């Protein structure tokens, strides 16, 4: 959902192509945000033998981590979504839906008219 402030629309990186947040299936090891990592480590230390509390910490991490806004832009369905060359590795994992949700699909795919924002 775009934010409006003083009549200016603000679109977060990736929203214009329908990129989603980090999925709940990702484990804590996938996150790069230091605050999120420290939060999960602290929770794991506080509740080392409590899977329910650790699952809660993972859920909080998924909702509040800044990493959802930091996943690589999904340009197309090629290796690494063309964010970087195929012989290198992006700094963070791509969302698993990058083959379907990417700029190339939004511009020229069969459902291009259904893009979140018109180009």
PASEBA-1860 file (N, C-alpha, C; in nm, 3 decimals):
! residues 119
1> XXXXXXXX> 0.084/-0.117/0.000/0.000/0.000/0.000/0.089/0.124/0.000 ~ 0.070/0.213/-0.093/0.150/0.335/-0.098/0.118/0.427/0.020 ~ 0.218/0.497/0.065/0.200/0.595/0.171/0.186/0.732/0.108 ~ 0.099/0.815/0.161/0.080/0.948/0.108/0.110/1.049/0.219 ~ 0.197/1.141/0.189/0.232/1.246/0.282/0.244/1.375/0.202 ~ 0.168/1.473/0.240/0.169/1.601/0.168/0.148/1.581/0.018 ~ 0.058/1.491/-0.015/0.019/1.462/-0.153/0.127/1.394/-0.236 ~ 0.235/1.350/-0.173/0.339/1.276/-0.243/0.321/1.128/-0.212
9> XXXXXXXX> 0.317/1.047/-0.315/0.304/0.904/-0.295/0.442/0.843/-0.275 ~ 0.456/0.759/-0.175/0.583/0.693/-0.146/0.566/0.545/-0.173 ~ 0.650/0.491/-0.258/0.646/0.349/-0.291/0.777/0.288/-0.244 ~ 0.770/0.184/-0.164/0.890/0.116/-0.118/0.950/0.036/-0.233 ~ 1.079/0.016/-0.229/1.148/-0.057/-0.335/1.085/-0.194/-0.351 ~ 1.045/-0.225/-0.473/0.986/-0.354/-0.503/0.834/-0.356/-0.503 ~ 0.772/-0.261/-0.435/0.625/-0.259/-0.431/0.564/-0.241/-0.568 ~ 0.631/-0.166/-0.654/0.575/-0.138/-0.786/0.564/-0.264/-0.872
17> XXXXXXXX> 0.636/-0.370/-0.836/0.624/-0.496/-0.910/0.559/-0.605/-0.826 ~ 0.515/-0.570/-0.707/0.447/-0.667/-0.622/0.538/-0.755/-0.539 ~ 0.665/-0.712/-0.519/0.755/-0.792/-0.435/0.697/-0.804/-0.295 ~ 0.714/-0.922/-0.239/0.659/-0.951/-0.106/0.768/-0.943/0.000 ~ 0.724/-0.939/0.124/0.818/-0.941/0.237/0.886/-1.077/0.247 ~ 0.987/-1.083/0.330/1.055/-1.209/0.359/0.947/-1.307/0.406 ~ 0.942/-1.428/0.348/0.837/-1.522/0.386/0.859/-1.583/0.525 ~ 0.751/-1.622/0.590/0.763/-1.683/0.724/0.845/-1.812/0.724
25> XXXXXXXX> 0.859/-1.876/0.610/0.935/-2.001/0.603/1.086/-1.981/0.619 ~ 1.135/-1.860/0.599/1.278/-1.835/0.614/1.319/-1.846/0.760 ~ 1.428/-1.912/0.784/1.481/-1.923/0.920/1.562/-1.801/0.959 ~ 1.592/-1.787/1.086/1.670/-1.672/1.134/1.806/-1.658/1.067 ~ 1.862/-1.768/1.019/1.994/-1.764/0.955/1.992/-1.688/0.822 ~ 1.874/-1.664/0.766/1.862/-1.592/0.640/1.870/-1.440/0.657 ~ 1.850/-1.392/0.777/1.844/-1.248/0.802/1.984/-1.189/0.812 ~ 1.997/-1.064/0.766/2.124/-0.993/0.770/2.120/-0.872/0.864
33> XXXXXXXX> 2.002/-0.825/0.897/1.984/-0.709/0.983/2.037/-0.740/1.124 ~ 2.135/-0.664/1.167/2.203/-0.693/1.294/2.108/-0.686/1.414 ~ 2.013/-0.593/1.411/1.917/-0.585/1.522/1.831/-0.710/1.528 ~ 1.791/-0.761/1.414/1.710/-0.883/1.410/1.790/-1.003/1.459 ~ 1.914/-1.012/1.414/2.000/-1.123/1.455/2.021/-1.119/1.607 ~ 2.051/-1.001/1.660/2.073/-0.988/1.804/1.946/-1.019/1.883 ~ 1.831/-0.975/1.832/1.704/-1.005/1.897/1.684/-1.155/1.907 ~ 1.703/-1.227/1.797/1.681/-1.371/1.798/1.782/-1.442/1.888
41> XXXXXXXX> 1.908/-1.400/1.884/2.010/-1.461/1.971/1.973/-1.443/2.118 ~ 1.928/-1.322/2.154/1.890/-1.295/2.292/1.774/-1.385/2.335 ~ 1.676/-1.396/2.248/1.560/-1.482/2.278/1.603/-1.628/2.293 ~ 1.691/-1.673/2.204/1.738/-1.811/2.209/1.816/-1.837/2.338 ~ 1.890/-1.737/2.385/1.962/-1.751/2.512/1.867/-1.751/2.631 ~ 1.763/-1.669/2.624/1.666/-1.661/2.734/1.580/-1.788/2.743 ~ 1.551/-1.849/2.629/1.463/-1.966/2.622/1.529/-2.077/2.540 ~ 1.641/-2.130/2.588/1.717/-2.225/2.508/1.643/-2.357/2.480
49> XXXXXXXX> 1.554/-2.397/2.568/1.485/-2.525/2.551/1.335/-2.506/2.534 ~ 1.296/-2.393/2.479/1.153/-2.364/2.464/1.121/-2.334/2.318 ~ 1.085/-2.438/2.241/1.057/-2.418/2.099/0.941/-2.321/2.074 ~ 0.847/-2.315/2.167/0.733/-2.223/2.151/0.780/-2.077/2.156 ~ 0.868/-2.046/2.249/0.920/-1.909/2.260/1.010/-1.876/2.140 ~ 1.086/-1.972/2.094/1.171/-1.948/1.978/1.087/-1.929/1.852 ~ 0.977/-2.001/1.840/0.886/-1.982/1.726/0.823/-1.843/1.732 ~ 0.792/-1.799/1.854/0.738/-1.663/1.871/0.843/-1.560/1.828
57> XXXXXXXX> 0.967/-1.579/1.869/1.074/-1.486/1.831/1.092/-1.482/1.680 ~ 1.082/-1.596/1.615/1.094/-1.602/1.468/0.980/-1.525/1.403 ~ 0.861/-1.538/1.458/0.744/-1.468/1.404/0.761/-1.316/1.418 ~ 0.808/-1.271/1.534/0.833/-1.129/1.556/0.942/-1.080/1.460 ~ 1.045/-1.158/1.446/1.156/-1.123/1.357/1.106/-1.106/1.213 ~ 1.021/-1.197/1.168/0.970/-1.191/1.031/0.886/-1.067/1.010 ~ 0.814/-1.025/1.109/0.726/-0.908/1.094/0.799/-0.775/1.108 ~ 0.904/-0.772/1.189/0.966/-0.643/1.221/1.103/-0.620/1.160
65> XXXXXXXX> 1.165/-0.723/1.107/1.300/-0.706/1.052/1.300/-0.612/0.933 ~ 1.405/-0.539/0.920/1.418/-0.446/0.807/1.457/-0.517/0.678 ~ 1.487/-0.645/0.687/1.534/-0.719/0.571/1.430/-0.729/0.460 ~ 1.302/-0.721/0.492/1.200/-0.728/0.387/1.218/-0.615/0.286 ~ 1.268/-0.503/0.332/1.290/-0.389/0.242/1.429/-0.394/0.178 ~ 1.505/-0.498/0.207/1.643/-0.505/0.159/1.671/-0.622/0.067 ~ 1.571/-0.702/0.035/1.597/-0.813/-0.056/1.631/-0.757/-0.194 ~ 1.714/-0.828/-0.271/1.753/-0.777/-0.403/1.633/-0.755/-0.495
73> XXXXXXXX> 1.642/-0.651/-0.575/1.536/-0.622/-0.672/1.531/-0.737/-0.772 ~ 1.412/-0.782/-0.801/1.391/-0.896/-0.890/1.364/-0.844/-1.031 ~ 1.471/-0.837/-1.111/1.460/-0.780/-1.245/1.397/-0.877/-1.344 ~ 1.435/-1.003/-1.337/1.379/-1.103/-1.429/1.389/-1.241/-1.364 ~ 1.362/-1.346/-1.441/1.361/-1.479/-1.383/1.493/-1.555/-1.402 ~ 1.599/-1.485/-1.439/1.729/-1.550/-1.458/1.798/-1.572/-1.322 ~ 1.917/-1.632/-1.329/1.994/-1.655/-1.208/2.011/-1.525/-1.129 ~ 1.983/-1.529/-1.003/1.991/-1.413/-0.913/1.900/-1.298/-0.958
81> XXXXXXXX> 1.800/-1.330/-1.039/1.702/-1.232/-1.088/1.769/-1.114/-1.159 ~ 1.888/-1.137/-1.211/1.966/-1.035/-1.281/2.005/-0.918/-1.189 ~ 1.996/-0.940/-1.059/2.041/-0.837/-0.963/2.192/-0.827/-0.967 ~ 2.257/-0.941/-0.988/2.402/-0.947/-1.000/2.436/-1.055/-1.102 ~ 2.558/-1.063/-1.144/2.595/-1.161/-1.247/2.579/-1.303/-1.195 ~ 2.566/-1.396/-1.287/2.543/-1.536/-1.249/2.664/-1.599/-1.180 ~ 2.782/-1.541/-1.196/2.900/-1.598/-1.132/2.932/-1.532/-0.997 ~ 2.844/-1.446/-0.949/2.860/-1.389/-0.816/2.734/-1.420/-0.735
89> XXXXXXXX> 2.733/-1.375/-0.612/2.621/-1.408/-0.524/2.567/-1.279/-0.462 ~ 2.434/-1.260/-0.464/2.380/-1.140/-0.401/2.407/-1.144/-0.250 ~ 2.408/-1.029/-0.188/2.440/-1.021/-0.045/2.333/-1.087/0.040 ~ 2.213/-1.100/-0.016/2.103/-1.159/0.057/2.022/-1.247/-0.038 ~ 1.960/-1.347/0.017/1.879/-1.440/-0.061/1.764/-1.369/-0.132 ~ 1.733/-1.414/-0.252/1.617/-1.364/-0.324/1.491/-1.428/-0.267 ~ 1.381/-1.357/-0.277/1.254/-1.417/-0.239/1.228/-1.532/-0.336 ~ 1.169/-1.640/-0.287/1.149/-1.760/-0.368/1.058/-1.737/-0.489
97> XXXXXXXX> 0.980/-1.631/-0.488/0.885/-1.606/-0.596/0.943/-1.522/-0.710 ~ 1.075/-1.504/-0.714/1.136/-1.413/-0.812/1.112/-1.455/-0.957 ~ 1.087/-1.582/-0.983/1.062/-1.625/-1.122/0.928/-1.575/-1.173 ~ 0.834/-1.550/-1.082/0.702/-1.500/-1.120/0.683/-1.352/-1.092 ~ 0.746/-1.303/-0.989/0.731/-1.162/-0.949/0.862/-1.090/-0.980 ~ 0.865/-1.021/-1.094/0.986/-0.948/-1.134/0.947/-0.840/-1.235 ~ 1.039/-0.752/-1.262/1.014/-0.640/-1.351/0.977/-0.687/-1.491 ~ 1.052/-0.782/-1.546/1.026/-0.829/-1.682/0.884/-0.884/-1.697
105> XXXXXXXX> 0.839/-0.958/-1.599/0.703/-1.013/-1.604/0.599/-0.902/-1.597 ~ 0.625/-0.802/-1.515/0.531/-0.691/-1.501/0.523/-0.607/-1.629 ~ 0.634/-0.594/-1.699/0.637/-0.511/-1.818/0.580/-0.582/-1.940 ~ 0.616/-0.710/-1.958/0.577/-0.777/-2.081/0.511/-0.912/-2.065 ~ 0.487/-0.954/-1.942/0.427/-1.085/-1.920/0.279/-1.088/-1.956 ~ 0.220/-1.206/-1.954/0.079/-1.221/-1.992/-0.017/-1.145/-1.900 ~ 0.026/-1.120/-1.779/-0.059/-1.046/-1.685/-0.007/-0.906/-1.659 ~ 0.064/-0.849/-1.756/0.126/-0.717/-1.737/0.024/-0.612/-1.699
113> XXXXXXX> -0.096/-0.623/-1.749/-0.198/-0.523/-1.714/-0.241/-0.532/-1.570 ~ -0.203/-0.641/-1.502/-0.239/-0.657/-1.361/-0.128/-0.612/-1.266 ~ -0.032/-0.538/-1.318/0.077/-0.493/-1.232/0.024/-0.404/-1.122 ~ 0.097/-0.402/-1.013/0.055/-0.323/-0.897/0.051/-0.174/-0.932 ~ 0.153/-0.127/-1.001/0.160/0.012/-1.044/0.194/0.015/-1.192 ~ 0.133/0.100/-1.266/0.163/0.109/-1.409/0.298/0.177/-1.429 ~ 0.374/0.128/-1.525/0.504/0.188/-1.556/0.483/0.301/-1.654
END
